[in-house]
Amino acid sequence: MHDLQLDVLRWEAHKPMSPNLSLICDGKKFMWDGNLYASREEVSPVQESYQKDNFDVHVIEEEGKFLIYTRRPVKDVVVAAQ
């Protein structure tokens, strides 16, 4: 193998994961919480905590890591009369 090919392979093996910052699911926007989790077991208490705080939560597995995407649902829309 050429040196350039070896350099590319080394870079591919060590490049950082770059997840999407947002996710659209069922027409709703979810934001990544910024953390990479190693397992479902690690995700579970964090997911429960978000749900207790009334967030909608989606867990995605990507490249062997788990990511949590959250959104806070809108409860009431107040429109000011003019």
CORJO-V775103 format. One record per backbone hydrogen bond with DSSP energy under -0.5 kcal/mol. CO is the residue of the C=O (numbers start at 1). NH is the residue of the N-H. If there is no record, write none. Layout:
co:CO nh:NH
co:CO nh:NH
This chain:
co:2 nh:6
co:3 nh:7
co:4 nh:8
co:5 nh:9
co:6 nh:10
co:7 nh:11
co:8 nh:12
co:9 nh:13
co:10 nh:14
co:11 nh:14
co:11 nh:15
co:21 nh:32
co:23 nh:25
co:23 nh:30
co:25 nh:28
co:28 nh:25
co:30 nh:23
co:31 nh:70
co:37 nh:66
co:39 nh:43
co:40 nh:44
co:41 nh:45
co:42 nh:46
co:43 nh:47
co:44 nh:48
co:45 nh:49
co:46 nh:50
co:47 nh:51
co:48 nh:52
co:49 nh:53
co:50 nh:55
co:51 nh:54
co:54 nh:73
co:56 nh:71
co:58 nh:69
co:60 nh:62
co:60 nh:67
co:62 nh:65
co:65 nh:62
co:66 nh:37
co:67 nh:60
co:67 nh:69
co:68 nh:33
co:69 nh:58
co:70 nh:31
co:71 nh:56
co:71 nh:73
co:76 nh:78
co:77 nh:79
co:78 nh:80
